[in-house]
Amino acid sequence: PASLVTLVIITDHQNQLDIANMCTYTRNWLFLCSPSKINKVLITTLTVLLILGILAIAAYFIKNLIESKYFFCTRSVKFIPLDKTCDGHIDCAGAEDEITCMTTFKVNTTFPVRLQSNDQVLQVYSPGSGWRIVCSDDWTQAHTQTACTQLGYTISVCQSGSVVSLSCSDCGNVGADDRIVGGTDTSIDRWPWQVSLQRSGQHTCGGSLVSPRWVVTAAHCFTGSNKELRQWAVVSGQTRIITLGGSSVDRVIVNADYNAKTNDYDIALIRLTRPITVRPVCLPPKDYSITAGTYMTVTGWGYQRENGAVADILQEANIPLIAQSECSSPTVYGSSITNRMLCAGFPEGKVDACQGDSGGPLVHISDSSWNLVGVVSWGVGCARKGKPGVYTNVEVMLNWIQTVIEVLHMD
């Protein structure tokens, strides 16, 4: 029948040479060719793909190596050393080397709206009367929206004796249950606000998303030749360190009071070019109450031992808050501890943040929401006995954080 297909297996070597090129269905015949020619084509194809892959990887690493040392002036078509960028001197046509740079911001005003205490009580500020509690009398959803967009709402006397307590976002709501020296592997799903700040494709610091476009991190991450924005990318949503798919950065704002010698005011904000859909961590309210001995969680991809190497997998560790009086005692850090700092860790050491964790989050849970209480800042070594980790106190820096975000919100 015409529909019958006859199978011919080629065994004769000469006939194989004559017929092998057919290798296709005819009307009634299917020739099964010798695998040798197919194997040659397959091997050749795989070899070409392998070579192209190696070249692509090599090009990527060469690009990152060059960008870690030099800045390319697109208009001038030339390379300049990175230490010549953001130095106040124009070295590229159109001042390319001075335009996309880190900036500083000093706040001399009081941000007029805040949440106070663990009860999230709404307060507004006016120069004449100072901070006043917002009453719940005649409070509406419209007022909530206004407060949450930082316009405020003021009433002097609460007739009902009730006050407004509110939350303006769904921040910090994830499953709660140790980088990080003495820590354990964890998942980004548990700490979705944790991001990796990467300079020229290399993990450099950690950070915390506090809104879809804003990341809180440490000022010391941007010292030296780290001021040019195009070097930086923010990678989110990853448990393992990767260097692809990061978000670009359009602003880096360092606290103008930051002192590189003392590490005081060690805080910075990064604005992403575009918002990302990752759940942020909550900023703590004013007078957020946590006492010495309270356990908090620090996360990051930093060294797992002093002078070690960056971790591949995100690490977490639970560490207790240390009283300010103890941390500033002569046997620990003495006068190096300021009101903008807090300490956490164990007297015997063993568990601590380390290099590569800088800028990352120290969080505490309250009412099922995680609050950013600290930013990894400094310490003597890593997990040394009697030398706990020191963190920027986020609560003390709230006025600066909220003012910067508000001022640059429409920029």
C-alpha positions as CSV (number, residue, x, y, z in Angstrom):
1,P,0.0,0.0,0.0
2,A,1.1,3.6,-0.6
3,S,0.9,4.3,3.1
4,L,3.4,1.6,3.9
5,V,6.8,2.8,5.0
6,T,9.7,0.4,4.4
7,L,12.6,0.6,6.8
8,V,16.1,0.2,5.2
9,I,19.0,0.0,7.6
10,I,22.2,0.9,5.8
11,T,25.1,-1.5,6.6
12,D,27.2,-1.3,3.4
13,H,29.9,1.3,3.8
14,Q,29.9,2.4,0.1
15,N,26.1,2.6,0.0
16,Q,26.3,4.5,3.2
17,L,28.4,7.2,1.5
18,D,26.0,7.4,-1.4
19,I,22.8,7.5,0.5
20,A,23.6,9.1,3.8
21,N,23.1,12.6,2.5
22,M,19.4,11.8,1.9
23,C,18.5,11.4,5.6
24,T,14.9,12.4,4.9
25,Y,11.6,10.7,4.4
26,T,10.7,9.7,0.8
27,R,7.2,8.7,-0.2
28,N,7.6,5.2,0.9
29,W,11.1,4.9,2.3
30,L,12.9,6.0,5.4
31,F,16.7,5.7,5.4
32,L,18.4,5.5,8.7
33,C,21.8,7.1,8.3
34,S,25.0,6.2,10.1
35,P,25.3,8.3,13.3
36,S,28.9,9.3,12.4
37,K,28.0,12.3,10.2
38,I,25.3,13.5,12.6
39,N,27.8,13.2,15.5
40,K,30.3,15.3,13.6
41,V,27.8,18.0,13.0
42,L,26.6,17.9,16.6
43,I,30.1,18.0,18.0
44,T,31.0,20.9,15.7
45,T,27.9,22.8,16.8
46,L,28.5,22.2,20.5
47,T,32.1,23.3,20.1
48,V,31.1,26.5,18.4
49,L,28.5,27.2,21.1
50,L,31.1,26.4,23.8
51,I,33.6,28.8,22.3
52,L,31.0,31.5,22.0
53,G,30.0,31.0,25.6
54,I,33.6,31.2,26.8
55,L,34.1,34.4,24.8
56,A,30.9,35.9,26.2
57,I,31.9,35.1,29.8
58,A,35.4,36.4,29.2
59,A,34.1,39.6,27.7
60,Y,31.8,40.0,30.7
61,F,34.6,39.6,33.2
62,I,37.0,41.8,31.2
63,K,34.3,44.5,31.1
64,N,33.8,44.3,34.8
65,L,37.6,44.4,35.4
66,I,38.0,47.5,33.2
67,E,35.0,49.2,34.9
68,S,36.4,48.5,38.3
69,K,39.5,50.5,37.4
70,Y,38.4,53.0,34.7
71,F,35.5,55.2,33.7
72,F,34.6,55.4,30.0
73,C,33.8,58.9,28.6
74,T,31.3,58.2,25.9
75,R,31.5,61.6,24.3
76,S,35.3,61.9,24.5
77,V,35.7,58.2,23.7
78,K,38.4,57.6,26.2
79,F,39.1,55.9,29.6
80,I,40.0,57.8,32.7
81,P,41.0,56.3,36.1
82,L,38.1,55.9,38.5
83,D,39.7,58.1,41.1
84,K,39.4,61.0,38.7
85,T,35.6,60.7,38.7
86,C,33.5,62.8,41.1
87,D,36.6,64.7,42.2
88,G,35.3,68.2,41.2
89,H,37.5,68.4,38.1
90,I,36.0,67.8,34.6
91,D,38.0,65.2,32.7
92,C,35.3,64.1,30.1
93,A,33.5,66.1,27.5
94,G,30.1,67.3,28.8
95,A,31.4,66.7,32.4
96,E,30.2,63.1,32.2
97,D,32.6,62.1,35.0
98,E,31.0,64.7,37.4
99,I,27.3,64.4,36.6
100,T,26.4,60.9,37.8
101,C,27.9,61.1,41.3
102,M,27.1,60.5,44.9
103,T,25.7,63.5,46.7
104,T,25.4,64.5,50.3
105,F,22.4,65.9,52.1
106,K,22.2,67.7,55.4
107,V,18.9,68.1,57.2
108,N,18.3,71.1,59.5
109,T,14.5,70.9,59.7
110,T,12.1,68.7,61.5
111,F,10.1,66.3,59.4
112,P,6.5,67.2,60.4
113,V,4.8,63.8,60.6
114,R,5.9,60.8,62.6
115,L,4.6,57.6,64.3
116,Q,5.5,57.3,67.9
117,S,6.2,54.3,70.1
118,N,5.3,50.6,69.4
119,D,1.6,51.7,69.3
120,Q,2.2,53.6,66.1
121,V,0.6,56.8,67.5
122,L,0.4,59.5,64.8
123,Q,1.9,62.9,65.7
124,V,2.4,66.1,63.8
125,Y,4.8,69.0,64.4
126,S,4.4,72.7,64.3
127,P,7.1,75.2,65.2
128,G,4.8,76.9,67.7
129,S,3.5,73.9,69.7
130,G,6.0,71.2,68.9
131,W,4.8,67.6,68.6
132,R,1.1,67.0,69.1
133,I,-0.8,63.8,69.1
134,V,-3.5,63.4,66.4
135,C,-6.9,62.7,67.8
136,S,-9.3,60.2,66.4
137,D,-12.3,62.6,66.7
138,D,-13.9,62.9,63.3
139,W,-11.0,61.0,61.7
140,T,-11.7,59.7,58.2
141,Q,-10.0,57.5,55.6
142,A,-9.2,60.7,53.7
143,H,-7.2,61.9,56.7
144,T,-5.4,58.6,56.8
145,Q,-4.4,59.0,53.2
146,T,-3.3,62.5,53.8
147,A,-1.1,61.5,56.8
148,C,0.4,58.6,54.9
149,T,1.4,60.9,52.1
150,Q,3.1,63.1,54.7
151,L,0.8,66.1,54.7
152,G,-0.3,65.8,58.3
153,Y,-3.5,66.4,60.3
154,T,-3.6,68.4,63.6
155,I,-6.1,68.6,66.4
156,S,-5.1,70.0,69.8
157,V,-7.7,68.4,72.1
158,C,-9.1,64.9,71.8
159,Q,-12.7,65.0,73.0
160,S,-13.1,61.3,73.0
161,G,-9.7,60.6,74.7
162,S,-8.8,58.4,71.6
163,V,-5.8,59.0,69.4
164,V,-5.0,57.9,65.8
165,S,-2.8,54.9,65.4
166,L,-2.1,53.7,61.9
167,S,0.1,51.9,59.5
168,C,0.8,53.3,56.0
169,S,2.0,50.1,54.2
170,D,2.2,46.4,54.3
171,C,5.9,46.5,55.1
172,G,7.7,43.8,57.1
173,N,4.9,41.2,56.9
174,V,6.6,37.9,56.1
175,G,6.9,34.5,57.8
176,A,8.8,35.0,61.0
177,D,10.2,32.2,62.7
178,D,22.4,32.5,61.6
179,R,27.6,35.8,56.5
180,I,27.4,36.6,59.1
181,V,29.9,34.8,61.3
182,G,28.2,32.0,63.2
183,G,25.1,32.3,61.1
184,T,23.1,29.8,59.1
185,D,21.8,29.6,55.5
186,T,18.5,31.2,54.9
187,S,16.2,32.2,52.1
188,I,15.4,35.6,50.6
189,D,11.7,34.7,51.0
190,R,12.2,35.2,54.7
191,W,14.0,38.6,54.3
192,P,12.7,40.0,50.9
193,W,13.9,43.5,51.6
194,Q,17.6,42.4,51.7
195,V,19.5,43.5,48.6
196,S,23.0,43.2,47.4
197,L,24.8,46.4,46.4
198,Q,27.2,45.5,43.6
199,R,30.0,47.6,42.3
200,S,31.3,46.6,38.8
201,G,29.6,43.2,39.2
202,Q,31.0,42.4,42.6
203,H,29.0,42.2,45.8
204,T,30.2,45.1,48.0
205,C,27.6,45.9,50.6
206,G,24.1,45.0,51.7
207,G,21.0,47.2,51.9
208,S,17.4,47.3,52.9
209,L,14.4,48.2,50.7
210,V,12.2,50.6,52.6
211,S,10.0,51.4,49.6
212,P,9.8,50.3,46.0
213,R,12.5,52.8,45.0
214,W,14.5,53.5,48.1
215,V,17.3,51.5,49.8
216,V,18.8,52.3,53.2
217,T,22.5,51.4,53.5
218,A,25.8,52.6,55.0
219,A,27.6,55.7,54.0
220,H,31.0,54.1,54.2
221,C,30.1,51.9,51.2
222,F,30.7,55.0,49.0
223,T,34.1,56.2,50.2
224,G,37.2,56.3,48.0
225,S,36.5,55.8,44.2
226,N,33.0,54.4,44.8
227,K,31.1,57.6,44.2
228,E,30.2,57.2,40.5
229,L,26.7,55.9,40.1
230,R,27.1,53.8,36.9
231,Q,29.4,51.4,38.8
232,W,26.5,50.4,41.0
233,A,23.6,48.0,40.7
234,V,21.1,46.7,43.2
235,V,20.2,43.0,43.0
236,S,17.0,42.0,44.8
237,G,15.0,38.8,45.3
238,Q,17.9,36.4,45.2
239,T,19.0,33.9,47.9
240,R,22.3,33.3,46.1
241,I,24.7,36.0,45.0
242,I,24.2,36.7,41.3
243,T,25.6,39.5,39.2
244,L,22.9,39.7,36.5
245,G,19.6,41.4,36.4
246,G,20.4,44.2,38.9
247,S,18.4,47.4,39.1
248,S,20.2,50.6,38.0
249,V,20.8,53.5,40.4
250,D,20.0,57.2,39.7
251,R,20.8,58.7,43.1
252,V,23.1,58.0,46.1
253,I,22.6,60.3,49.0
254,V,25.1,60.2,51.9
255,N,24.4,61.9,55.2
256,A,26.4,65.1,55.1
257,D,27.4,64.6,58.7
258,Y,29.0,61.3,58.0
259,N,32.5,61.1,59.5
260,A,34.7,58.4,57.9
261,K,37.2,58.5,60.9
262,T,34.6,57.9,63.6
263,N,31.9,56.2,61.5
264,D,29.3,58.5,63.0
265,Y,26.2,59.2,61.0
266,D,27.0,56.1,58.9
267,I,23.9,56.1,56.7
268,A,23.0,56.6,53.1
269,L,20.0,56.3,50.8
270,I,19.9,54.8,47.3
271,R,17.2,55.7,44.8
272,L,16.5,53.1,42.1
273,T,15.9,54.2,38.5
274,R,12.6,52.2,38.5
275,P,10.5,50.7,41.4
276,I,10.7,47.0,42.1
277,T,8.0,44.8,43.4
278,V,9.6,43.5,46.6
279,R,8.1,43.8,50.0
280,P,10.0,46.4,52.0
281,V,11.0,46.4,55.6
282,C,9.2,48.8,58.0
283,L,11.0,51.9,59.3
284,P,10.6,51.9,63.1
285,P,8.4,54.5,64.8
286,K,10.0,57.1,67.1
287,D,10.7,55.8,70.6
288,Y,10.6,52.2,69.3
289,S,10.9,50.2,72.5
290,I,13.5,47.4,72.6
291,T,15.5,46.7,75.7
292,A,19.0,45.2,76.3
293,G,18.9,41.5,75.7
294,T,16.1,41.6,73.1
295,Y,17.0,39.4,70.2
296,M,17.2,40.8,66.7
297,T,18.2,39.3,63.3
298,V,21.0,40.4,61.1
299,T,21.3,39.1,57.5
300,G,23.8,39.4,54.7
301,W,26.3,37.7,52.3
302,G,29.4,38.9,54.0
303,Y,32.4,37.0,55.3
304,Q,31.6,33.9,57.3
305,R,34.9,34.4,59.2
306,E,37.3,37.2,59.7
307,N,39.5,37.7,56.5
308,G,37.4,35.1,54.8
309,A,35.3,35.2,51.7
310,V,31.8,36.4,50.7
311,A,29.1,33.8,51.3
312,D,27.3,32.3,48.3
313,I,24.0,31.9,50.2
314,L,22.2,34.5,52.3
315,Q,23.0,34.1,56.0
316,E,21.0,35.0,59.1
317,A,21.9,35.2,62.8
318,N,20.0,36.1,65.9
319,I,21.8,38.4,68.3
320,P,20.8,40.4,71.4
321,L,20.8,44.1,71.8
322,I,23.6,45.4,74.1
323,A,22.9,48.3,76.5
324,Q,24.4,51.6,75.4
325,S,26.2,52.0,78.7
326,E,27.8,48.6,78.4
327,C,28.9,49.1,74.8
328,S,30.4,52.6,75.5
329,S,32.3,51.3,78.6
330,P,36.1,51.6,78.5
331,T,36.5,47.8,78.2
332,V,34.4,47.7,75.0
333,Y,34.4,50.7,72.7
334,G,34.4,53.7,75.1
335,S,33.7,57.1,73.6
336,S,33.7,55.7,70.1
337,I,30.0,54.9,70.6
338,T,27.7,57.9,69.9
339,N,23.9,58.4,70.1
340,R,23.7,57.5,66.4
341,M,25.0,53.9,67.1
342,L,23.7,50.8,68.8
343,C,25.5,47.5,69.6
344,A,24.4,43.9,69.3
345,G,26.1,40.6,69.8
346,F,27.3,38.2,72.5
347,P,30.1,38.9,75.1
348,E,31.9,35.8,73.9
349,G,31.7,36.8,70.3
350,K,31.3,33.9,67.8
351,V,28.3,35.4,66.1
352,D,28.6,38.8,64.3
353,A,28.3,40.7,61.0
354,C,31.5,41.0,59.0
355,Q,33.0,42.5,55.8
356,G,30.4,42.4,53.0
357,D,27.5,42.8,55.4
358,S,28.0,46.6,55.7
359,G,24.8,48.5,55.0
360,G,22.6,45.5,55.6
361,P,19.7,45.2,57.9
362,L,19.4,44.5,61.6
363,V,15.7,43.9,62.2
364,H,13.3,43.3,65.0
365,I,9.7,41.9,64.9
366,S,6.8,43.6,66.6
367,D,3.1,42.9,66.0
368,S,4.0,40.5,63.2
369,S,6.0,43.2,61.3
370,W,9.7,43.4,60.9
371,N,11.3,46.8,61.7
372,L,14.6,48.1,60.5
373,V,16.3,49.1,63.8
374,G,20.0,49.1,62.6
375,V,22.3,49.3,59.6
376,V,25.5,47.2,59.7
377,S,28.3,49.8,60.3
378,W,31.5,48.8,62.0
379,G,33.3,46.8,64.6
380,V,36.8,45.6,65.6
381,G,37.4,42.4,63.6
382,C,34.5,39.9,63.3
383,A,32.9,38.0,66.2
384,R,35.8,38.8,68.5
385,K,35.3,38.3,72.3
386,G,34.2,41.6,73.9
387,K,34.0,43.5,70.5
388,P,30.3,43.3,69.3
389,G,29.0,44.6,66.1
390,V,28.1,48.3,65.9
391,Y,25.0,49.5,63.9
392,T,23.7,52.8,62.8
393,N,20.6,53.5,64.9
394,V,17.8,53.9,62.4
395,E,15.3,55.4,64.8
396,V,17.7,58.3,65.5
397,M,18.1,58.9,61.8
398,L,14.4,58.8,60.9
399,N,14.2,62.6,60.5
400,W,17.0,62.5,57.9
401,I,15.7,59.5,56.0
402,Q,12.1,60.8,55.7
403,T,13.2,64.3,54.8
404,V,15.5,63.0,52.0
405,I,12.8,60.8,50.6
406,E,10.2,63.6,50.7
407,V,12.5,66.2,49.1
408,L,13.6,63.9,46.3
409,H,10.2,62.2,45.8
410,M,9.3,64.3,42.8
411,D,12.8,64.9,41.5
